[in-house]
Amino acid sequence: MHVPDGFINAPVSAAAGVAAAAAVAVSLRGARKELDEKVAPLAGLVAAFVFAVQMLNFPVAAGTSGHLLGGALAAILVGPWTGVLCIAVVLLMQGVLFADGGLTALGVNITVMGVVTVVVAHFLFRGLRLVLPRTRGGVTAATFVAALVSVPASAAAFTLIYAIGGTTDVPIGKVLTAMLGVHVLIGVGEAVITALTVGAVLAVRPDLVHGARGLTAPLKLRVDGELVDAAPAEAPAAPAPKSPKKVWIGGVVTALVLAGVVSFYASASPDGLEKVAADQGIDAKADAYEHATADSPLADYGVKGVDSARLSGGLAGVIGVGVTLAVGTGAFWAVRRRRAAAETGARV
């Protein structure tokens, strides 16, 4: 759902840019509480993984495809504040290096694909955790629903922005109906990918899933016909915290394989927004805008000068994963160091 230049007029694009910048600034402060010794090493990996999976367009209807947005996945794995930053890093790398998503529309994309998906998924996930069993199955079910709903919510947010600042005169009712229709289907794919990914991490290291903290429900005993919390057993000495190194390595390898190999087999059909834009005439003025980084050596997810489409796309994917991982990890460790410095100053 990368919005290109020309869909939204300049004033509204600028306003969305300000809103996105404010969201990122607030998230930087909030992420200091989330980026502990477990989350910080994984946040950059989550951004790189989202980048990789976004290259895997899957068919959802005749002539239409979809791809992961990633907001729900990031929010559940590393927390909502860090999740917003993960998606912002991905969108920035895609816009600057790969000419994917307009640079004047970067604020729109961060707002629609990052902020809205993260916020909707986070609060829906938290609400479902209150009513579902406090088990891995309950977390996976909450993940599925939260991811599913986050995608049409994002589509609705785009429609609202288009209603305010669209550059073409298209009935908003038609746009909303078309956007929701196709993005509900895309949401199913999003939910499956997100639930499988979160479930895989839960299976090996549930302690690394931000949304699964406090996973085990307290033991209940029946006393005089009533269920009461059992007295906690004396806790054994806490074991040394496990390193997330194995999960990190496995995640990096998976992201590289997905972007470098599997992406070649992704659907070539236009994604949901592209299809709706073409059918409804939203893109009527988009051709007048040339992407600012159209001459990038990685534009359109290929390496200029490499003739083999398979090799070109694979190399571009690997480079994208590597750059996103490096930029994201560097940014998150910087935030982590600021948290550590603040904690040290508070103790002093």
Backbone hydrogen bonds, N-H to C=O, Kabsch-Sander energy under -0.5 kcal/mol:
donor,donor_aa,acceptor,acceptor_aa,energy
3,V,1,M,-0.6
6,G,8,I,-0.5
7,F,4,P,-1.1
9,N,165,G,-3.3
13,S,9,N,-2.4
14,A,10,A,-2.7
15,A,11,P,-2.3
16,A,12,V,-2.6
17,G,13,S,-2.0
18,V,14,A,-2.2
19,A,15,A,-2.4
20,A,16,A,-2.7
21,A,17,G,-2.5
22,A,18,V,-2.4
23,A,19,A,-2.2
24,V,20,A,-2.5
25,A,21,A,-2.4
26,V,22,A,-2.6
27,S,23,A,-2.3
28,L,24,V,-2.2
29,R,25,A,-1.4
30,G,26,V,-2.5
31,A,27,S,-3.0
32,R,28,L,-0.6
32,R,29,R,-0.8
33,K,30,G,-1.4
34,E,30,G,-0.7
35,L,31,A,-2.6
36,D,34,E,-2.4
40,A,36,D,-2.3
42,L,39,V,-1.2
43,A,39,V,-1.6
44,G,40,A,-0.7
46,V,42,L,-2.5
47,A,43,A,-2.0
48,A,44,G,-2.2
49,F,45,L,-2.8
50,V,46,V,-2.6
51,F,47,A,-2.3
52,A,48,A,-2.2
53,V,49,F,-2.7
54,Q,50,V,-2.2
55,M,51,F,-0.5
55,M,52,A,-1.3
56,L,53,V,-1.8
57,N,55,M,-1.2
58,F,66,G,-3.0
60,V,64,T,-2.2
61,A,64,T,-1.4
64,T,61,A,-2.2
65,S,270,P,-2.4
66,G,58,F,-2.3
68,L,53,V,-0.5
74,A,70,G,-2.6
75,A,71,G,-2.5
76,I,72,A,-2.4
77,L,73,L,-2.2
78,V,74,A,-2.6
79,G,74,A,-0.6
79,G,75,A,-1.3
83,G,79,G,-2.3
84,V,80,P,-2.1
85,L,81,W,-1.5
86,C,82,T,-2.4
87,I,83,G,-2.1
88,A,84,V,-2.2
89,V,85,L,-2.4
90,V,86,C,-2.1
91,L,87,I,-2.6
92,L,88,A,-2.2
93,M,89,V,-2.4
94,Q,90,V,-2.5
95,G,91,L,-2.3
96,V,92,L,-2.5
97,L,93,M,-2.4
98,F,93,M,-0.7
98,F,94,Q,-1.1
99,A,95,G,-0.5
100,D,94,Q,-2.1
101,G,99,A,-0.7
102,G,3,V,-1.7
106,L,103,L,-1.2
109,N,105,A,-2.7
110,I,106,L,-2.7
111,T,107,G,-2.2
112,V,108,V,-2.9
113,M,109,N,-2.9
114,G,109,N,-0.7
114,G,110,I,-1.2
115,V,110,I,-2.5
116,V,111,T,-2.5
117,T,112,V,-0.6
118,V,114,G,-2.2
119,V,115,V,-2.8
120,V,116,V,-2.6
121,A,117,T,-2.3
122,H,118,V,-2.9
123,F,119,V,-2.3
124,L,120,V,-2.2
125,F,121,A,-2.7
126,R,122,H,-2.5
127,G,123,F,-2.2
128,L,124,L,-2.4
129,R,125,F,-2.2
130,L,126,R,-0.9
130,L,127,G,-0.6
131,V,127,G,-0.6
131,V,128,L,-0.9
132,L,128,L,-2.5
135,T,133,P,-2.2
139,V,135,T,-2.2
140,T,136,R,-2.6
141,A,137,G,-2.4
142,A,138,G,-2.3
143,T,139,V,-2.3
144,F,140,T,-2.4
145,V,141,A,-2.1
146,A,142,A,-2.4
147,A,143,T,-2.6
148,L,144,F,-2.3
149,V,145,V,-2.4
150,S,146,A,-1.7
151,V,147,A,-0.9
151,V,148,L,-0.5
153,A,149,V,-1.7
154,S,150,S,-1.7
155,A,151,V,-2.2
156,A,152,P,-2.5
157,A,153,A,-2.0
158,F,154,S,-2.3
159,T,155,A,-2.2
160,L,156,A,-2.1
161,I,157,A,-2.2
162,Y,158,F,-2.9
163,A,159,T,-2.4
164,I,160,L,-1.3
165,G,161,I,-2.8
166,G,162,Y,-2.5
167,T,7,F,-1.9
170,V,168,T,-1.2
175,V,171,P,-1.8
176,L,172,I,-3.1
177,T,173,G,-2.4
178,A,174,K,-2.4
179,M,175,V,-2.8
180,L,176,L,-2.8
181,G,177,T,-2.2
182,V,178,A,-2.0
183,H,179,M,-2.2
184,V,180,L,-1.8
185,L,181,G,-0.9
186,I,182,V,-1.9
187,G,183,H,-2.0
188,V,184,V,-1.1
189,G,185,L,-1.3
190,E,186,I,-2.6
191,A,187,G,-2.7
192,V,188,V,-2.3
193,I,189,G,-2.5
194,T,190,E,-2.7
195,A,191,A,-2.7
196,L,192,V,-2.4
197,T,193,I,-2.3
198,V,194,T,-2.8
199,G,195,A,-2.6
200,A,196,L,-2.1
201,V,197,T,-1.9
202,L,198,V,-2.7
203,A,199,G,-1.9
204,V,200,A,-0.9
204,V,201,V,-0.6
205,R,201,V,-3.3
208,L,205,R,-2.1
209,V,206,P,-1.4
210,H,77,L,-2.0
210,H,208,L,-0.8
211,G,76,I,-2.9
212,A,209,V,-1.6
213,R,210,H,-1.2
215,L,212,A,-0.8
217,A,134,R,-0.6
221,L,228,V,-2.9
223,V,221,L,-0.7
223,V,226,E,-3.5
226,E,223,V,-1.8
228,V,221,L,-3.1
230,A,219,L,-3.2
248,W,244,P,-2.7
249,I,245,K,-2.8
250,G,246,K,-2.6
251,G,247,V,-2.6
252,V,248,W,-2.5
253,V,249,I,-2.5
254,T,250,G,-2.2
255,A,251,G,-2.5
256,L,252,V,-2.4
257,V,253,V,-2.3
258,L,254,T,-2.6
259,A,255,A,-2.6
260,G,256,L,-2.7
261,V,257,V,-2.2
262,V,257,V,-2.0
263,S,258,L,-1.8
264,F,261,V,-1.3
265,Y,262,V,-1.9
266,A,263,S,-1.7
267,S,57,N,-2.9
272,G,65,S,-0.8
275,K,271,D,-2.7
276,V,272,G,-2.4
277,A,273,L,-3.0
278,A,274,E,-2.2
279,D,275,K,-2.5
280,Q,276,V,-2.8
281,G,277,A,-1.3
282,I,277,A,-1.1
283,D,277,A,-1.2
284,A,281,G,-1.3
286,A,283,D,-1.0
287,D,283,D,-0.7
288,A,285,K,-1.0
289,Y,286,A,-1.9
290,E,288,A,-0.5
294,A,291,H,-1.9
296,S,293,T,-2.0
298,L,97,L,-0.5
299,A,296,S,-1.9
300,D,98,F,-2.1
301,Y,298,L,-1.4
302,G,298,L,-0.5
302,G,299,A,-0.6
304,K,297,P,-2.3
304,K,302,G,-0.6
306,V,303,V,-1.9
307,D,305,G,-0.7
312,S,308,S,-3.2
313,G,309,A,-2.5
314,G,310,R,-2.1
315,L,311,L,-2.7
316,A,312,S,-2.2
317,G,313,G,-2.3
318,V,314,G,-2.4
319,I,315,L,-2.8
320,G,316,A,-2.6
321,V,317,G,-2.5
322,G,318,V,-2.5
323,V,319,I,-2.9
324,T,320,G,-2.5
325,L,321,V,-2.5
326,A,322,G,-2.3
327,V,323,V,-3.0
328,G,324,T,-2.7
329,T,325,L,-2.5
330,G,326,A,-2.3
331,A,327,V,-2.4
332,F,328,G,-2.6
333,W,329,T,-2.4
334,A,330,G,-1.7
335,V,331,A,-1.9
336,R,332,F,-2.4
337,R,333,W,-2.6
338,R,334,A,-1.8
339,R,335,V,-1.9
340,A,336,R,-2.5
341,A,337,R,-2.8
342,A,338,R,-2.3
343,E,339,R,-2.5
344,T,340,A,-2.4
345,G,341,A,-2.5
346,A,342,A,-2.1
347,R,343,E,-2.0
348,V,344,T,-2.1
